[in-house]
């Protein structure tokens, strides 16, 4: 008899969902809107309704479902209790119990979305073959997920892996979204790279293609590939901060590999040219051989990781 598992990845705009076989084969994937009004009260009922609809569509019986894995933004502890998810309007409640009741007692396992995505990359993505790895997402912010001996390292309330808020710069005057100053994501995220670029262009009169048109992480690294010297200096700053930050992470969890994803990673392996020298300069010697890999699953990492949580 075939067995199935659902993987769910809740984002601020859409909920990504996947139907998997027990061996990890993705059979179907789809999205539904994330309805965050009224404290996000409709999100889990919408998820349950979509799962039930898919089961009817595919002719899958309740007895054939192993369970539902779910990743969501915010700290989520080992019992599935979310400790406030601001982007969804959620306070403190037990996701596992709430969704299970909506699904007639089906097994549910919830975790932080970045940690869950890291598990997905280890299972079917850029981290295959590693049991100790750190997934780094360079997007609007800097997200992180730590896998230790094949399992998510989530911490006391699920806030483990928040590497974007490692302090890397004492002289920073602007505040991070977390209200602190000098956080890693102020320099290594897509928005952080734009900040570095604007500062560099303001303090220099050197010619650069970046002075024409809108600046983004993509335009910076496109210019790097074209040999633009100002862009290369910006990439050097980016690499300094990220390499230094990841060296600090390595001193705590000693990963075999860092798997880099998110929008910035679309620049490709050129980013490693700027990260690795600083990583090697600052890391404790025993962690110097950690490998750097590009993530492979893109936006599907969350649903793969959510499914894997249940299968484990």
C-alpha positions as CSV (number, residue, x, y, z in Angstrom):
1,X,0.0,0.0,0.0
2,X,1.4,3.4,-1.0
3,X,1.9,5.9,1.9
4,X,1.9,9.7,1.5
5,X,3.0,12.8,3.4
6,X,2.1,16.4,3.0
7,X,4.7,19.2,3.2
8,X,3.5,22.7,4.0
9,X,5.6,25.9,3.9
10,X,3.7,29.0,5.2
11,X,4.9,32.3,3.9
12,X,3.6,35.8,4.4
13,X,1.9,35.9,1.0
14,X,1.3,32.3,0.0
15,X,1.3,28.8,1.6
16,X,3.3,26.4,-0.6
17,X,2.1,22.8,-0.3
18,X,3.4,19.4,-1.6
19,X,2.2,15.8,-1.7
20,X,5.0,13.3,-1.4
21,X,5.4,9.6,-1.5
22,X,7.2,8.1,1.5
23,X,10.5,7.8,-0.5
24,X,10.5,11.6,-1.0
25,X,9.1,11.6,-4.5
26,X,7.2,14.8,-5.0
27,X,3.8,14.0,-6.7
28,X,2.2,17.4,-6.7
29,X,2.7,20.9,-5.5
30,X,0.4,23.9,-5.3
31,X,-0.1,27.2,-3.5
32,X,-3.0,28.9,-1.6
33,X,-3.1,32.5,-0.3
34,X,-1.9,33.2,3.2
35,X,-4.8,35.0,4.9
36,X,-3.2,37.0,7.7
37,X,-6.3,39.1,8.7
38,X,-7.8,38.7,12.1
39,X,-4.6,37.4,13.6
40,X,-4.1,34.8,10.9
41,X,-7.0,32.7,12.3
42,X,-7.9,31.3,8.8
43,X,-4.4,30.1,7.9
44,X,-4.5,26.6,9.4
45,X,-8.2,25.9,8.5
46,X,-7.3,26.9,4.9
47,X,-4.3,24.5,5.0
48,X,-6.5,21.7,6.4
49,X,-9.2,22.3,3.8
50,X,-6.6,22.3,0.9
51,X,-5.1,19.0,2.2
52,X,-8.6,17.4,2.4
53,X,-9.4,18.6,-1.1
54,X,-6.2,17.2,-2.5
55,X,-6.9,13.8,-0.9
56,X,-10.3,13.7,-2.5
57,X,-8.8,14.7,-5.9
58,X,-6.2,12.0,-5.7
59,X,-8.4,9.3,-4.1
60,X,-6.2,9.1,-1.1
61,X,-7.6,7.6,2.1
62,X,-6.9,8.9,5.6
63,X,-5.2,5.6,6.5
64,X,-2.7,6.2,3.7
65,X,-1.4,9.5,5.2
66,X,1.7,9.3,7.4
67,X,1.3,12.9,8.5
68,X,1.7,16.6,7.7
69,X,4.9,18.6,8.2
70,X,4.7,22.3,8.4
71,X,7.2,25.1,8.4
72,X,6.3,28.6,9.5
73,X,8.1,31.9,10.2
74,X,8.9,32.5,13.9
75,X,10.3,30.5,16.7
76,X,8.6,27.1,17.1
77,X,9.7,24.7,19.8
78,X,9.9,20.9,19.7
79,X,6.3,20.5,20.8
80,X,5.0,22.6,17.9
81,X,4.3,25.7,20.0
82,X,4.9,28.9,18.0
83,X,6.2,31.8,20.2
84,X,4.7,34.7,18.2
85,X,4.9,34.8,14.4
86,X,4.6,38.6,13.7
87,X,4.3,38.3,9.9
88,X,1.3,35.9,10.2
89,X,-0.4,37.7,13.1
90,X,0.0,34.7,15.3
91,X,0.5,34.8,19.1
92,X,1.5,31.7,21.2
93,X,-0.3,28.5,20.4
94,X,0.4,24.8,19.5
95,X,0.4,24.4,15.7
96,X,0.7,20.6,15.9
97,X,-2.4,20.2,18.1
98,X,-4.5,22.8,16.3
99,X,-3.9,21.5,12.8
100,X,-4.2,17.8,13.9
101,X,-7.7,18.6,15.3
102,X,-8.7,20.1,11.9
103,X,-7.5,17.0,10.2
104,X,-9.3,14.4,12.4
105,X,-6.2,13.5,14.5
106,X,-3.7,13.2,11.7
107,X,0.0,13.5,12.8
108,X,1.4,17.0,12.5
109,X,4.9,18.2,13.0
110,X,5.8,21.9,12.9
111,X,9.1,23.8,12.8
112,X,10.6,27.1,12.0
113,X,10.6,27.7,8.2
114,X,14.4,28.3,7.8
115,X,15.3,25.3,9.9
116,X,12.8,23.2,7.9
117,X,14.2,24.4,4.6
118,X,17.7,23.4,5.8
119,X,16.4,19.9,6.4
120,X,15.0,19.8,2.9
121,X,18.4,20.9,1.4
122,X,20.1,18.2,3.4
123,X,17.7,15.5,2.2
124,X,17.2,16.3,-1.5
125,X,19.2,19.4,-2.3
126,X,22.6,21.0,-2.1
127,X,23.4,19.4,1.3
128,X,23.0,15.8,0.2
129,X,25.7,13.6,1.8
130,X,26.2,15.8,4.8
131,X,24.8,15.2,8.3
132,X,26.2,18.4,9.8
133,X,25.5,21.5,7.7
134,X,24.3,25.1,7.9
135,X,21.8,26.4,5.3
136,X,22.1,30.1,4.7
137,X,19.4,32.0,2.9
138,X,20.5,35.4,1.5
139,X,17.2,37.1,0.7
140,X,15.5,40.2,2.1
141,X,17.2,39.2,5.3
142,X,19.7,36.5,6.2
143,X,18.1,33.3,7.4
144,X,19.8,30.2,8.8
145,X,19.1,26.6,9.5
146,X,21.4,24.3,11.4
147,X,21.5,20.5,10.9
148,X,23.4,18.6,13.6
149,X,23.8,14.8,13.1
150,X,21.0,14.8,10.6
151,X,18.5,16.7,12.8
152,X,17.3,20.3,13.1
153,X,19.1,22.2,15.9
154,X,16.2,24.5,16.9
155,X,17.1,25.6,20.5
156,X,14.9,26.2,23.5
157,X,12.0,27.9,21.8
158,X,12.9,27.3,18.1
159,X,15.0,30.4,17.7
160,X,18.2,28.5,16.9
161,X,19.8,29.4,13.6
162,X,19.1,33.1,13.6
163,X,22.5,33.8,12.1
164,X,21.3,37.0,10.4
165,X,21.5,38.7,13.7
166,X,25.0,37.8,14.7
167,X,26.8,41.1,15.5
168,X,29.6,41.8,13.0
169,X,30.0,45.6,13.0
170,X,30.5,47.9,16.0
171,X,30.5,51.2,14.0
172,X,27.0,50.8,12.5
173,X,24.7,53.7,13.1
174,X,21.6,52.4,11.3
175,X,19.3,49.9,13.1
176,X,18.5,46.4,11.8
177,X,14.8,45.3,11.7
178,X,15.5,43.5,15.0
179,X,16.3,47.0,16.5
180,X,20.0,46.1,17.1
181,X,22.8,47.6,15.0
182,X,25.6,45.9,13.1
183,X,23.8,42.6,12.4
184,X,25.0,40.3,9.6
185,X,21.9,40.8,7.5
186,X,22.6,44.5,7.3
187,X,25.5,43.6,5.0
188,X,25.0,40.2,3.5
189,X,21.3,40.1,2.5
190,X,20.0,41.4,-0.8
191,X,19.0,44.7,0.9
192,X,22.3,44.8,2.8
193,X,24.3,44.6,-0.5
194,X,22.2,47.5,-1.8
195,X,23.1,49.4,1.4
196,X,26.8,48.7,0.9
197,X,26.6,49.7,-2.8
198,X,24.9,53.0,-2.0
199,X,27.5,53.8,0.6
200,X,30.4,52.9,-1.6
201,X,29.1,55.0,-4.5
202,X,28.5,58.0,-2.2
203,X,32.0,57.9,-0.8
204,X,33.8,57.4,-4.1
205,X,33.8,59.3,-7.5
206,X,35.2,56.2,-9.3
207,X,33.3,55.3,-12.5
208,X,31.0,52.4,-12.3
209,X,28.1,50.9,-14.2
210,X,26.2,50.9,-10.9
211,X,25.8,54.6,-11.2
212,X,23.3,54.0,-14.0
213,X,19.9,52.5,-13.2
214,X,18.5,50.8,-10.1
215,X,20.9,49.0,-7.8
216,X,20.1,45.5,-6.6
217,X,22.2,42.5,-5.5
218,X,21.8,41.2,-9.0
219,X,23.2,44.3,-10.7
220,X,26.1,44.4,-8.2
221,X,27.1,40.8,-9.0
222,X,26.5,41.2,-12.7
223,X,28.9,44.1,-12.6
224,X,31.4,42.0,-10.6
225,X,31.3,39.4,-13.4
226,X,31.9,42.2,-15.9
227,X,35.0,43.4,-14.0
228,X,33.6,46.6,-12.6
229,X,36.1,47.7,-9.9
230,X,33.6,49.4,-7.6
231,X,31.3,46.4,-7.7
232,X,34.2,44.2,-6.8
233,X,34.9,46.4,-3.8
234,X,31.3,46.0,-2.7
235,X,31.5,42.3,-3.1
236,X,34.7,42.3,-1.0
237,X,32.8,44.0,1.8
238,X,29.9,41.6,1.5
239,X,32.4,38.7,1.6
240,X,34.2,40.1,4.6
241,X,31.0,40.3,6.7
242,X,29.5,37.0,5.6
243,X,32.8,35.2,5.9
244,X,33.4,36.6,9.4
245,X,29.8,35.7,10.5
246,X,30.0,32.2,9.2
247,X,33.3,31.7,10.9
248,X,31.6,32.5,14.2
249,X,28.8,30.0,13.3
250,X,31.4,27.3,12.6
251,X,33.1,27.9,15.9
252,X,29.8,26.8,17.6
253,X,28.4,24.0,15.4
254,X,31.4,22.8,13.3
255,X,29.5,22.0,10.0
256,X,30.8,19.9,7.2
257,X,29.3,22.4,4.7
258,X,27.5,25.7,4.3
259,X,24.7,25.5,1.7
260,X,23.9,29.0,0.4
261,X,20.5,29.8,-1.0
262,X,18.2,32.8,-1.5
263,X,18.1,35.4,-4.2
264,X,21.7,36.5,-3.8
265,X,22.9,32.9,-4.4
266,X,21.6,33.2,-8.0
267,X,24.8,35.0,-8.8
268,X,26.4,31.5,-8.6
269,X,29.7,30.4,-7.3
270,X,31.3,33.8,-7.8
271,X,30.1,34.7,-4.3
272,X,32.3,32.0,-2.8
273,X,35.4,33.8,-4.2
274,X,34.6,36.7,-1.8
275,X,33.3,34.7,1.2
276,X,35.8,31.9,1.6
277,X,39.0,34.0,2.1
278,X,37.5,35.8,5.0
279,X,35.9,32.7,6.4
280,X,39.3,31.0,6.3
281,X,40.9,34.0,8.0
282,X,38.6,34.1,10.9
283,X,37.5,30.5,11.5
284,X,38.9,28.3,14.2
285,X,41.4,26.0,12.4
286,X,39.4,22.8,12.9
287,X,36.5,24.2,10.9
288,X,38.6,25.5,8.0
289,X,37.8,22.7,5.6
290,X,34.0,23.2,5.6
291,X,32.7,23.2,2.1
292,X,30.6,25.8,0.4
293,X,27.7,24.6,-1.8
294,X,24.8,26.3,-3.6
295,X,21.3,25.4,-2.6
296,X,19.4,23.4,-5.2
297,X,15.7,23.3,-4.2
298,X,14.9,27.0,-4.4
299,X,11.3,27.7,-3.1
300,X,10.6,24.0,-2.7
301,X,13.1,23.5,0.1
302,X,10.5,24.2,2.7
303,X,8.0,21.6,1.5
304,X,10.7,19.0,1.2
305,X,12.0,19.7,4.7
306,X,8.4,19.7,6.1
307,X,7.8,16.3,4.6
308,X,11.1,15.0,5.9
309,X,10.3,16.1,9.5
310,X,7.3,13.7,9.4
311,X,9.1,10.9,7.8
312,X,11.8,11.1,10.5
